[in-house]
């Protein structure tokens, strides 16, 4: 467990949500857990940030202005620089079609809002641990 925590310390998480309260809540909780958090409020800003910031993982809402989350996810997966970054979809949309579309587009996990911040942090930790060399 200690090795896992060392690998996670300082990992950069991009939190993308158009609701400021959600960005702040999940961002602050992840900061308190030791992550370096950057945020974006729309799909265009999310793509620019992902391309410039060397993110280790992305938490992405689906309902976004400019480009919706599925469009952002597809663009991330089609770009060599961002293709392998784990993406967690965090969305209030719970329909099976939405979940299936997100997973088919390349999401690594789908977490339904509202969720407990420690649930989200657990998924972030799990995906980062899976990517790190043992």
C-alpha positions in Angstrom: 0.0 0.0 0.0 2.8 2.4 0.8 4.3 2.0 -2.7 0.9 2.7 -4.2 0.5 5.9 -2.2 4.1 7.1 -3.2 3.2 6.5 -6.9 0.0 8.5 -6.5 1.5 11.5 -4.6 1.6 14.5 -6.9 -0.2 12.8 -9.9 -1.9 15.4 -12.0 -5.7 15.1 -12.2 -7.7 17.2 -14.6 -11.3 17.7 -13.3 -13.7 18.9 -16.0 -17.2 20.1 -15.0 -19.3 23.0 -16.1 -20.6 23.4 -12.5 -18.1 25.4 -10.4 -19.3 23.8 -7.2 -18.7 20.3 -8.5 -15.2 21.3 -9.8 -14.3 22.8 -6.5 -15.7 20.0 -4.4 -14.0 17.1 -6.3 -10.9 19.2 -7.0 -10.4 20.1 -3.3 -11.0 16.6 -2.1 -8.4 15.2 -4.6 -6.0 18.0 -3.6 -6.4 17.0 0.1 -5.7 13.4 -1.0 -2.3 14.5 -2.4 -3.0 15.0 -6.1 -2.1 18.0 -8.2 -5.4 19.2 -9.6 -6.1 21.3 -12.6 -9.7 22.2 -13.7 -11.6 23.1 -16.8 -15.2 24.3 -17.2 -15.9 23.4 -20.8 -14.9 20.9 -23.5 -12.6 23.3 -25.3 -10.6 24.2 -22.2 -10.4 20.5 -21.2 -8.8 19.6 -24.5 -6.3 22.5 -24.3 -5.4 21.6 -20.7 -5.0 17.9 -21.5 -2.7 18.7 -24.4 -0.6 21.1 -22.4 -0.5 19.9 -18.8 0.8 16.3 -18.9 -2.3 15.0 -17.0 -2.1 11.5 -15.4 -5.8 11.0 -15.2 -9.0 12.9 -16.3 -12.3 13.2 -14.5 -14.8 14.3 -17.2 -18.4 15.3 -17.0 -20.6 14.6 -20.0 -22.8 17.7 -20.1 -20.3 20.5 -21.1 -20.5 23.6 -23.1 -18.5 24.0 -26.4 -17.8 20.2 -26.8 -19.7 17.7 -24.8 -17.9 15.1 -22.7 -18.3 12.3 -25.3 -16.8 14.6 -28.0 -13.9 15.4 -25.7 -13.4 11.8 -24.9 -13.3 10.8 -28.6 -10.8 13.6 -29.3 -8.6 12.5 -26.4 -8.6 8.9 -27.7 -7.8 10.0 -31.2 -4.7 12.0 -30.2 -1.4 10.2 -29.6 -0.4 12.5 -26.7 -3.7 11.8 -24.7 -4.7 8.4 -26.0 -3.5 6.4 -22.9 -4.6 8.8 -20.2 -7.2 7.1 -18.0 -10.6 8.9 -18.2 -13.3 8.6 -15.6 -16.7 9.8 -16.7 -18.5 11.5 -13.8 -22.1 12.2 -14.8 -25.6 12.6 -13.6 -26.8 10.9 -16.7 -27.4 7.3 -15.7 -29.2 5.8 -18.6 -27.7 2.5 -20.0 -27.2 4.1 -23.4 -25.2 7.0 -22.0 -23.0 4.6 -19.9 -22.5 2.3 -22.9 -21.7 5.2 -25.2 -19.1 6.5 -22.8 -17.4 3.1 -22.4 -17.5 2.5 -26.1 -15.9 5.9 -26.7 -13.0 4.9 -24.5 -13.9 5.8 -20.9 -12.1 3.7 -18.3 -14.8 4.0 -15.7 -18.3 5.6 -15.3 -19.2 7.1 -12.0 -22.7 8.4 -11.3 -23.2 11.8 -9.7 -23.7 12.6 -7.0 -20.9 10.4 -5.6 -19.0 10.6 -2.4 -15.6 12.3 -2.9 -13.8 9.3 -1.4 -15.5 7.0 -4.0 -14.1 9.2 -6.7 -10.7 9.2 -5.1 -10.8 5.4 -4.8 -11.4 5.1 -8.6 -8.6 7.6 -9.3 -6.2 5.7 -7.1 -7.2 2.3 -8.7 -6.7 3.5 -12.2 -3.4 5.2 -11.4 -2.1 2.1 -9.6 -3.1 0.0 -12.6 -0.9 2.2 -14.9 2.1 2.4 -12.6 5.0 -0.1 -12.9 5.1 -2.4 -9.9 
